[in-house]
Amino acid sequence: MATMTAAQQRAQAKVEYDAFVAACPSRKLLDRISDKWVTLILAALGSDSAHQPGADCAGEPRAMRYSELQRLLAGVSQKMLTQTLRSLERDGLVSRTVVPTVPVSVSYELTDLGLSLYEMMRGLKAWAEAHMDDVLANRETYDTRVA
């Protein structure tokens, strides 16, 4: 049996990734990036817009402080925001910068990998906002039919 280098093993594994297989690592990644807080954090970091209702997340990506993200993401707990940012940092989607000031200042911004995911998430967010009326109408029709 021929031995493979580490690079060859990674290349072979990449070809074999299949999220339909329970043990595939890409399934865990899909689970993580499909989380609502991940989507909203990426949308926030990926856009310098004022985040007004109906804003399309246009603009340039920018770094944001933790407190700024927490204010922007209505309903996120401190624990959930911290856990989500750590997981995004671990996956290489977000970088964390600590500035030794008093008090310490911490900011987060998208990496190149995070930017590539942001482009896809931006479309998903826009789709959800654009089609919410249709979904609500369908839910109402379904609920009256089932009840």
C-alpha positions in Angstrom: 0.0 0.0 0.0 1.4 3.4 -1.0 1.8 6.0 1.6 0.5 9.5 1.1 1.9 12.8 2.2 -0.1 15.0 4.5 -0.9 17.3 1.6 -2.2 14.4 -0.5 -4.3 13.2 2.4 -5.9 16.6 2.8 -6.5 16.8 -0.9 -8.2 13.4 -0.9 -10.3 14.2 2.2 -11.4 17.5 0.5 -12.7 15.5 -2.5 -14.5 13.1 -0.1 -16.3 15.8 2.0 -20.0 15.0 1.8 -22.4 16.7 4.2 -24.9 14.0 3.6 -22.6 11.6 5.5 -23.2 11.9 9.3 -19.5 11.7 10.2 -18.4 14.4 7.6 -16.7 17.4 9.2 -18.5 19.7 6.8 -21.8 18.8 8.5 -20.6 20.4 11.7 -19.4 23.5 9.9 -22.9 23.8 8.2 -24.5 23.5 11.6 -22.3 26.3 13.0 -22.7 28.7 10.1 -26.5 28.2 9.8 -26.9 29.6 13.3 -28.9 32.9 13.3 -26.3 34.7 15.4 -23.5 33.8 13.0 -25.6 35.2 10.1 -26.3 38.4 12.0 -22.7 38.8 13.2 -21.3 38.3 9.6 -23.9 40.8 8.3 -22.9 43.4 10.9 -19.2 43.0 10.4 -19.5 42.9 6.6 -21.2 46.2 6.2 -20.5 49.7 7.3 -24.1 50.8 6.8 -26.0 52.3 9.6 -28.0 49.1 10.0 -31.3 50.9 9.6 -34.5 48.7 9.1 -34.5 47.7 5.5 -30.8 48.4 4.9 -29.3 45.9 2.4 -26.0 45.4 4.2 -24.2 47.4 1.5 -20.9 49.0 2.2 -17.4 48.0 3.2 -16.6 45.6 5.9 -15.4 47.1 9.2 -14.1 46.2 12.6 -16.6 46.5 15.4 -16.1 46.5 19.2 -17.8 43.8 21.3 -20.2 46.4 22.9 -21.1 47.7 19.5 -22.0 44.3 18.3 -24.0 43.6 21.4 -26.1 46.8 21.0 -26.7 46.1 17.3 -27.8 42.4 17.8 -31.0 42.9 19.7 -31.8 39.9 21.9 -28.3 38.3 21.9 -27.1 37.4 25.4 -23.5 38.2 26.5 -22.8 34.4 26.7 -24.1 33.6 23.3 -22.3 36.5 21.6 -19.0 35.5 23.3 -19.4 31.9 22.3 -20.4 32.7 18.8 -17.4 35.1 18.3 -15.0 32.5 19.8 -16.3 29.8 17.4 -16.0 32.2 14.4 -12.5 33.1 15.5 -11.6 29.4 15.9 -12.8 28.7 12.4 -10.8 31.5 11.0 -13.8 33.6 9.9 -13.3 36.4 12.4 -10.1 38.0 13.8 -10.0 39.4 17.3 -7.8 42.4 18.1 -7.0 43.5 21.6 -5.8 47.1 22.1 -4.1 47.6 25.5 -5.9 50.7 26.6 -7.7 51.4 29.9 -10.1 49.7 29.8 -8.9 47.2 27.3 -10.5 47.6 23.8 -11.4 44.5 21.8 -12.6 44.6 18.2 -13.6 41.9 15.7 -13.5 41.9 11.9 -14.0 39.5 9.1 -11.0 37.6 7.7 -10.8 36.9 4.0 -12.5 33.5 4.6 -15.2 35.3 6.6 -15.7 37.8 3.8 -16.3 35.0 1.3 -19.0 33.5 3.6 -20.4 37.0 4.3 -21.2 37.4 0.6 -23.4 34.3 0.7 -25.0 35.2 4.0 -25.8 38.7 2.8 -27.9 37.1 0.0 -29.7 34.8 2.5 -30.5 37.7 4.8 -31.8 39.8 2.0 -33.9 36.8 0.7 -35.5 36.3 4.2 -36.3 40.0 4.5 -37.7 40.3 1.0 -39.9 37.1 1.3 -41.1 37.5 4.9 -44.6 38.6 3.9 -45.0 35.6 1.6 -43.9 33.2 4.3 -46.2 34.8 6.9 -49.1 34.5 4.5 -48.3 30.9 3.8 -48.1 30.1 7.5 -51.5 31.7 8.1 -53.0 29.7 5.3 -51.5 26.5 6.6 -52.5 27.2 10.2 -56.2 27.8 9.2 -56.2 24.7 7.0 -54.7 22.4 9.7 -56.7 23.8 12.6 
